[in-house]
Amino acid sequence: MSSANKIGLPSRRTFLKLATITGATIASAGFIYGNTIEPYDIEITTNPIRLHNLAPKFENYKIVQISDLHMGSWLNRERLTNVVNIINSMDADLVAITGDFVTLGRIKPYVDDLVDILSLIQAKDGVVSVLGNHDHWSNVEITREVLKSANIIELPNKSMIVERESAKLVIAGLDCVWEDQHDLDKLISTLPKGIPTILLAHEPDIADETSKTGYFGLQISGHSHGGQIRLPIINALYLPRLGQKYPIGRYQVNGMVQYTNRGIG
C-alpha cells in the first residue's frame, strides 16, 4: 500500500538538494490578499533527499524546481524575470520545470516573453521540463517550439544522463497523464539499470504507479497548486483530478520520495 506520511530529512551522506520555488500558500480567502499580496510572496523550500546508489560525485547536487507558471493568469514579464533572477542566484546544477507554462488556450500572446526570459535561466547541466495538462489544452506544438527556442530540454517519456566524470544520474520525464500522453513502459525502456533516477511528472498522483516500478528514487511534480486556497482545519478547498493524494510538499510513496511543488502562477 502507498504511504502518504510526511518524512524527515536524511541523516546520512550521498544526498542531493531539491530547492523548490513557489508562491506562498494562501492562508485565507481574502480577495485583496490573494490578488495583491500573495502573488509577490515567493518562497524557496530546500529538501535534502538521499538517493540509493547516488555516487559521491553528486553529493549536494542541487536541483531547482519551478512549476505551473500559468503565464498571463497573474504571471507577467516582470514577475517571471524576478523568478528567473531568484533561480540564477541559487547556483543550480539543474533546473526542472514541471509543466503548465500557460493557461488553457493562451500561449500565442506570451511566446516572446517566455522565450526571452526562460532562455536566461542558468544551470550547470541545463534546464529540463515536462508538459502539463494546460500545455496540451493550448497549442502544444507552439509550446514545444518555445521550449526549444529557450534551450529547455523537454523529456516526454524520455530520459537523459547527467555525468560527473564516471558517475551518472538519470533525469526522466513523463508526459501529461491527464491527457493520456504518458507512456511509463516506453520511458522505462530507455532507463539504464542501477543508476539513480529522478522523475519529472506534472501530475503527482501518478506516484502510485511510478513508485511501484522500483526505477525512481524521487518524483517531482506540480499541478495541484496546494489546493489554491488552504484554510485552517479544512485545508485545501479544491484539488484537481490527479492532484488529490499528494497535493503539497514531501511524501514517501512506497520506496520513492514524492515532492509536489505548489507552483509559481
ChimeraX attribute file (.defattr): number of C-alpha atoms within 10 A of each C-alpha:
attribute: neighborCount
match mode: 1-to-1
recipient: residues
	/A:1	7
	/A:2	15
	/A:3	12
	/A:4	15
	/A:5	11
	/A:6	12
	/A:7	10
	/A:8	12
	/A:9	9
	/A:10	13
	/A:11	10
	/A:12	8
	/A:13	14
	/A:14	20
	/A:15	23
	/A:16	18
	/A:17	19
	/A:18	24
	/A:19	21
	/A:20	26
	/A:21	22
	/A:22	24
	/A:23	19
	/A:24	20
	/A:25	22
	/A:26	19
	/A:27	16
	/A:28	12
	/A:29	13
	/A:30	10
	/A:31	9
	/A:32	9
	/A:33	13
	/A:34	18
	/A:35	11
	/A:36	10
	/A:37	12
	/A:38	15
	/A:39	19
	/A:40	15
	/A:41	12
	/A:42	15
	/A:43	13
	/A:44	15
	/A:45	13
	/A:46	14
	/A:47	19
	/A:48	19
	/A:49	21
	/A:50	21
	/A:51	21
	/A:52	14
	/A:53	14
	/A:54	21
	/A:55	17
	/A:56	13
	/A:57	15
	/A:58	19
	/A:59	14
	/A:60	17
	/A:61	16
	/A:62	23
	/A:63	23
	/A:64	24
	/A:65	29
	/A:66	29
	/A:67	30
	/A:68	28
	/A:69	22
	/A:70	22
	/A:71	24
	/A:72	16
	/A:73	11
	/A:74	13
	/A:75	18
	/A:76	17
	/A:77	16
	/A:78	10
	/A:79	16
	/A:80	20
	/A:81	19
	/A:82	15
	/A:83	20
	/A:84	17
	/A:85	15
	/A:86	15
	/A:87	23
	/A:88	16
	/A:89	9
	/A:90	14
	/A:91	15
	/A:92	23
	/A:93	18
	/A:94	20
	/A:95	27
	/A:96	25
	/A:97	27
	/A:98	31
	/A:99	29
	/A:100	28
	/A:101	28
	/A:102	29
	/A:103	21
	/A:104	15
	/A:105	14
	/A:106	19
	/A:107	23
	/A:108	12
	/A:109	11
	/A:110	16
	/A:111	18
	/A:112	14
	/A:113	17
	/A:114	23
	/A:115	18
	/A:116	14
	/A:117	18
	/A:118	21
	/A:119	18
	/A:120	15
	/A:121	20
	/A:122	20
	/A:123	19
	/A:124	11
	/A:125	13
	/A:126	15
	/A:127	25
	/A:128	22
	/A:129	26
	/A:130	31
	/A:131	30
	/A:132	30
	/A:133	24
	/A:134	24
	/A:135	26
	/A:136	22
	/A:137	15
	/A:138	19
	/A:139	16
	/A:140	17
	/A:141	10
	/A:142	14
	/A:143	21
	/A:144	17
	/A:145	14
	/A:146	23
	/A:147	22
	/A:148	14
	/A:149	16
	/A:150	18
	/A:151	17
	/A:152	23
	/A:153	17
	/A:154	23
	/A:155	21
	/A:156	20
	/A:157	23
	/A:158	21
	/A:159	22
	/A:160	16
	/A:161	14
	/A:162	13
	/A:163	13
	/A:164	11
	/A:165	7
	/A:166	7
	/A:167	14
	/A:168	18
	/A:169	20
	/A:170	17
	/A:171	22
	/A:172	27
	/A:173	27
	/A:174	29
	/A:175	29
	/A:176	24
	/A:177	20
	/A:178	16
	/A:179	12
	/A:180	9
	/A:181	16
	/A:182	18
	/A:183	15
	/A:184	17
	/A:185	10
	/A:186	12
	/A:187	18
	/A:188	18
	/A:189	12
	/A:190	13
	/A:191	19
	/A:192	13
	/A:193	10
	/A:194	12
	/A:195	20
	/A:196	20
	/A:197	26
	/A:198	21
	/A:199	24
	/A:200	29
	/A:201	33
	/A:202	34
	/A:203	30
	/A:204	27
	/A:205	22
	/A:206	21
	/A:207	29
	/A:208	18
	/A:209	13
	/A:210	22
	/A:211	21
	/A:212	15
	/A:213	14
	/A:214	12
	/A:215	20
	/A:216	25
	/A:217	22
	/A:218	25
	/A:219	26
	/A:220	28
	/A:221	35
	/A:222	31
	/A:223	31
	/A:224	28
	/A:225	25
	/A:226	27
	/A:227	21
	/A:228	19
	/A:229	18
	/A:230	17
	/A:231	14
	/A:232	8
	/A:233	6
	/A:234	7
	/A:235	12
	/A:236	20
	/A:237	12
	/A:238	15
	/A:239	18
	/A:240	14
	/A:241	13
	/A:242	18
	/A:243	23
	/A:244	18
	/A:245	16
	/A:246	27
	/A:247	26
	/A:248	24
	/A:249	18
	/A:250	20
	/A:251	23
	/A:252	20
	/A:253	23
	/A:254	18
	/A:255	16
	/A:256	24
	/A:257	23
	/A:258	29
	/A:259	23
	/A:260	29
	/A:261	30
	/A:262	26
	/A:263	29
	/A:264	27
	/A:265	24
